[in-house]
Every structure is written in C-alpha cells, then in structure tokens.
Amino acid sequence: MNVNATANEQPIENRVDSPCVRKCCLDDNDICVGCFRSLEEIRQWSQADDDTRQCFLANAASREEDYQQKGWSL
C-alpha cells in the first residue's frame, strides 16, 4: 500500500493518468487544444477521484471529436 494515500484516497499508482500532452494553449472557450480538457477540469484534476477523472476524459474525447469534425487545426 502506498504510504502517501489516506484512507479515502486511492494509491497513486492506481490513479487515472492525466491526459496532458504539454501543448497547453486555451481556445476562446477555455478548452486546452492539447488535451481538450476545460480550464476548470484542469484545475480540479489533482483533487478529483477516478470517477470524476473518467468523466473529464470522456468530455475531452468528445471535444476532440468535435474539433476534428469541424476541421479545426490544432
């Protein structure tokens, strides 16, 4: 067990990884065009549980698909 995890936290090695690709740039809607998370999702990531992180990832995937369908360049 990870000694850094409290009773309500998952061990670090079991956490959902950040989708950050180090191409951080926000569009006019405060969506990162590198990972497609919203600014608020990025801010909340470190404190979010895995269910919330999975929701953020689903949102980001949907946004990325929208970008591709609209033909917007990254």
N, C-alpha and C positions, 0 to 999 in steps of 0.2 A: 504494500500500500504506500502511496505517496505521502510522505510526512507533511507536505505543504498543503494537502487538501483537508478541509474541515469536514465535519460530519455531513453537511448539506451539499458539499461540492464533489464533483467527480474528479478523480485523479487527472492530472494534467495530460498524461499520455492517452487518456480516453476522450478528451475533448474534441469537438469538431474543429478542424483547422480553418484558419482564416483564408478567405479566397484572395487576399491581397496579392497583386502581381507587381507591386511597386511602380505602377503607372498612374499615380494618383493625380487626377485632374477632374474637377467637378464641372458638369454641364450647367445650363441655365436653370435646371430643376434640382440642383444639388445632388445629382447622381454621379458617382465616380465612373468615368469611362474606362477605367482599368478593370475593376471588379464588379461594377454595376450595382453596388450597394448604395443606399441613400446615405446622406451625411449622418442622419440620426441612427441608422443601423451601424454605421462605422463607429460612432460614439458609444453605442451600447454594447458592442461586440464583446469587450473584455469582461463585462459583468453578466452577459446573457448565458442562460443554461443551454444545453444542447438542443432542446426542442425549439427554443427561440432562434438559435443559430440556424437550424434546419429551415425554419420559416424564412429567415433572412436570405438564405441561399436560394430557396425557391423563388422569392421575389426577384433576386438578382438574375437568375436564369431567365425569368420571364422578361425582364427589362432588356437583357442581352438579345433575346429573340426579337423583341420589338425593334431594337436598333438595327439588327440585320435585315428584317423585313422592310424597314423603311429605307434601307440602303445608306444609312448614315455611316460615314467613315469614322474610324477611331483614331 
